Amino acid sequence: MTLEMTLHGAQVLRTDGFSSDPLTLAAGVIQADDGARVVDLPGYWVLPGIVDAHGDSFERHVAPRRGAMKDITEGLVATEAELAAQGITTAMIAQFVSWEGGVRGPDFADKLFCALRDIRGAVVTDLHAQLRFETHMIDHYADLPAKVAAWQIPYVVFNDHLPHERLAARRHPKGLPGKALGAGWNPERYFDYMLAHPATGPQVRDALPTLISGLQNLDVRMASHDDATETDRAWWHDHGVRISEFPETAEAAQAARDRGDHIVLGCPNVVRGGSHKGNASALDLIAMGLCDALASDYHYPSMRRAALLVADAGICDMAAAWALISSGPAKLLGMSDRGALVPGMRADLVVMDPATRRVCATMSGGRFSYLTGDVAERMMALS
């Protein structure tokens, strides 16, 4: 059941900055006029709901230890609770289909995507599936479009996480024993299995255009991941892949901008002050105008923190900084009904205490997914 209310006294973040004008919600959308029951929120911020275009932090909930989670649905419910507590109202659950196996293997992906499809109507946060597909899974190309359709996936990202340099030198990749055990393999056998994949490189580039075309027929959005050079981005763009996730260099990001492609950067990169892998600084790229959206990547709390840090650093004003986690990702995902607090949009919002920068309430589609403290008491007075 959606709520009807008018929020008074708060600073509401509109597209051009903060405003003290009241905000009215009814029937799950933002309304143009007052008239509903009033909730006074002086001293609080009301911000557009956060849209996460790429997040895999859910893995710790669905598989906290090898074999520990038998019911994926319970892990997704826990994930949704964490998303809501961080002000995230729409989230792409980024699941691998990878040679890595285990929780990133094809069998686990099938279970997770089916569970996500079945649970969506039972939770408040708007959850969607993102498929992170390892391009060297050449044997899966023929069946992938049909599976994407069955899994109801609107967004596919092409990855290549093979440690090519180490494999070429026949050196064990970092973390090999843990990865092998996670996949249920002996480490040496797993290493031999990894060594066989780089040889399919020429087949990958030959077969990818057909796979991409099949996904385009399903109206699926597609992204490349970790573009390193202008040539990388040009190849993907020329084949219809118009989103660049986490470009590793300014060169690759500029190549995306020059071609009119969307650029997604990671919030942890912003919060840490740099990439944990030594790639381009997200803060630098944002300052250069080379970012359309920030994503949680591997840490949901980093989303609001990253936007606030960008604003505090003076890189852009609060409206533009928050747009990187609201209207920006909504636009690249084709979700024109959310991302801003304007009449007719979904009632997706965050109530935040500006003193602590903590989320006090989260509403998705006019329903509360998270509510705590003094704000909860004020909302409960409506009943």
N, C-alpha and C positions, 0 to 999 in steps of 0.2 A: 504494500500500500504506500503510495507516494504522499508526501506531506504538503500542506499549504501553509505558507508563512511569509511574513515580511521581516527581513533583518534590518534593524535600525541601529544607528550609532556606530557601526563598524566602519573601518576604512576598506572600501571595496575596490579591488584592483580591476579597473576597466582596461580597454585596449590602449588608452592614452595616459594611464596612470591612476593613482588612487583618487577615489571620490567618496564623499560622505553621504551621497544619495542612497536611499534605502534600496534593498534588493528583494524582489518578490518572487516566490517560487510556487508553482501549482501545476498539477498534472504532469510532474516530472520534468518541467521545462522552466526557463526563466521567463517571467511575465513583464509586460510593459508598465503595468499600473499597480499601485498599492491596493489593499483591501483585505488581505488575509490576516490571520492572527499575527500579532507583533511579538518579536523576540528582540530584546535590547542587548546589543553586544558592544557597548563602548569599550575602547581599549584593545579591540581585537582586529585582526586583518581577515578579510574574506577574499580568497584567491581562487582562480580557476582550478578545477581538478587536474591532477597530474596524469599525463598520458605517457606510459612507458613503452617505447617502440621495440625494446630488446632487453630482456632480462632472463638470466639463467640461475639466479640465486635460489630459485625454487628447488634446485637439486638437493640442498641440505635438508629439505623437508620430506621429499619423496624417497630419498635414499640416504639417510643420515649415516648409516654404516652398511657395509656389504650384507645383504640379506635381511636387514633389520626392518624394512618397511614392506609389508606384504600387501597392504591396501593403499594403492596410489591415491585413491580418492581422499583419504584422510590427510595425506601430505598436501594435496591441493587445497583443502579447506584451511590448513594451517598457513599455507602460502597466501591465500586470500586475506586472512586476518593480518598478516604482516604488511601486505600491500596497503590495506585500509589504514593501518596505524601510521603509515608514512605519507598519507595523502594521495595515494595513487588510485585513481578512479577507473582507468582503463589500462590493461596490461597485456602485452604480448608475452606468452610463455614460450621461451626460446629453447626448444628441445632438439638435440642432435639426432641425426642418423649418420653414424660415423663408424669407421673401421676400428675405433677405439674399443667398441664393445661395451659390455656391462650396461650401466645406466645411460650410455650414449649409443648403444647399439640398436639395430632395427627392431628387434623383438620388444625391447623396453619402450621404444618410441611408439610402437603400435598400442601398447597398453596405456601409455600416458595420454596420447592423443584421443583415444577412445574415452578414457575417463574424463578428460577435459571437456570433450564434446557433450558428455552426459551430465556433467555437473554445472554447466554454465547457467542454466535457469534456476539453480538452487542457491546461488550466491549473489551478493549485491554488486560487487566489483565486476565490471565488464571485462571478462577474460577471453582472450583469443590465442590461437596457436600460431607460433612461428616455427618453421622447419629450418634447422641449420643443417644443410646437406654437405657432407664432405665429397668434393668433386671426384676423388679417386675411387669412389664406390661405383665403379663402372658397371658392375653386374646389376645394379639397381635402377639404371637409367630407364629401361623399357617400361617398368611397372610403376615408376614414381608418379607420373601425372594421375593415374587412377587412384593411387593411395592418397595423394594430396586432396583429391576430390572427396574421397570417403572420409578422410580425417577433418574435412572442412577447414583447410588451412588457407588463409588469405595472403600469406607473406612467406616467401622462401628466400633464404640467404645461402649463398654459395661460399663454402669455406675450404681452405686447404691448410690443415694444421700438421701435416707431415713434417718432421724435422729433417728437411732434405739434406742439409749440409752434413749433419751427423750421420745420416744413413749412407750418404755417398762415401764417407770416410769409414763406414762400418764401425762407428762408435755408438755405444749405447746412449739413447736419449736420456735427458734428465728425468728422474721419476719413473724410470722404466719398471722397477719391481712393483710399485704401487699400481700403475696402470695395468700391468699384467694380472695382478691379483684381482683387481676390480673387474676385469674381463673373464676371470676364472681360468687363466692360462698360466703355464710355467713361463717364467721370464725369458728364457732362451728361445723357447718356441714362439713366444709373442714377438721377440725381436726378429726372428726369421720371417714371421708373418708381415711385420712392418717393412722389411727389406724388399718384399715383393711388390709393394704398392707404387713406388716412384716410377717403375718401368712402364706403367700404364699412362704416363704423362701425355705422350702424343695422341693416344686414343681419347683422352679426356678432352683435349682441345678440339678434336675432330667431332666428338659426339655431343658436346655441350650445346651447340646451336640448335640441334634437333630437340633436345630436352627443354631448352628455353622456349622454343616455339610451342611445344606442347603445353607448357605452363601458361604461356600467354593466352592460349585458347581458353584457359580456365579463368582468365581475368585475375591472375595472381600477381601481386607485387613482388618484385625481385630485387635483391641487393647482392653486391659483392662485399667481401669482408677482408680487411687489412690490405687494401690497395697500397702498393709501395711506390709506383712510378706513374708518370703520365701515360705510358704505354699500357700499363695494366688497366687503368680506368677507361682509356680509349677503347680497348678491346671489349670490355663489358658494355659500355655505352653503345657501341656499334651493333651489339647483339641484343639490345633491348633491355638491358639491366640498368635501371636509372637511379638506383640508390647506392651510395658508397658508405658502408658502415666502417667506422673506426679507421680511416685512412692513416697509414703509418707515417706519412711525410706531408709537408706543405705542398710539395710538387703534385702529389696525387690528389690532395684536396682541391688545389687550384684547378687541376684538370677537370674535376667534377663540376666546380663552379662555372668554368668556361663553357661547359657543355649543357648547363642548366639542370644538372642532376642534383638530387638531394644529398646532403652530407649529415651523417649521424656520428656524434662523438660520445665518449664514455664519461659519465659523471665521476667515477672514481679517479680518473685522470685529472679532472678539475680539482677535486677535493685534496688529492695527494700533492698537487702542484706539478704533476708530470706523469708520464706513462711508466708503469712498473716494468715495461720491456725496453725502455729507452727510446720509444717512438716520439713523434711530434707532441708538443704540449698542447692539450686541448684549450687551455687559456690563451695561448698564442694564436691558435687557429680561430678562436672566437673573436679575438681582437682584430684579426685580419678579415673578418666577415666570411669565414669559411666554415660555418656551422648553421644548419637549419634546425637541428634537434639534438637534445642530450638524452641519453638512455642510461638506465641503471646498470647495465652490463652485469656485474656480479655482486652488486650491493645496493639493495633497495633504498636504504636511508640516504644514500649519496645524492638522490635526485633533488630534494628540496635544498640540501646543503650546497650543492653545486650552483643552483640558480641564485641563491642568496649570496654566495661568495662572488659570483660574477657581478652582481649589483653592488656589493660592498666595495669591490675593487675599482669601481668606476668605469668598467669596460663598457657598460651600457646602463640605461636606467632600469628600474625594477620591472616595468611593464615588458621591456624587451628581454630582460633576463629570464623572467618567469615564462615568457612565450616559448623559450627553448625547451621547456618541459610540459607545455600545455598545447597551445595552438600550433607550434612548429611540428611536433610529432603527429598531432591529429591530421595536419595537412598532408604530410608524406604518406600517411596510412589511408588517405582518402576518406577520413571521418569528418565531414563538414558540419556535423551537428554538435560539435563539442570543442573545448579549448579556450573559450572566452565567455565572460559573463554578460551576454547581451540577449535581449528578448528573442525567444524562439529557440535558443540553444538548450541542450540538455542541462538539467540542474545537477551539474557535476561541480563540486566546490570543496574547498578546504578552509576551515576556520583555524587560524594560527595565533598564538600568543607572540607578539613581536618582541617581547622582552626575552623570552626563553627560546624563541624560534621553534617551538614544539607544536605538533599538530594536536588540536583539541577536538576537532570533529572533521569527518569526511563524509560527503554525500555523493552518491553515484546514481544518476537517473532519478533524483528526487527522493532517494531512500538513504538512510544513514547506514554506513558500513562500519563507522567508528565514532565513538562519542565518549568523552571522559571529562571529569573534573567540573569546574564551575559552569562551563558551557553546557554540559549534560544536564545540570540542575536547571538551567534556564530553559532548555528545550523540553525537559520533562514537565515543566510548569504549564505547557500547552495542553496536556491531557486533563 
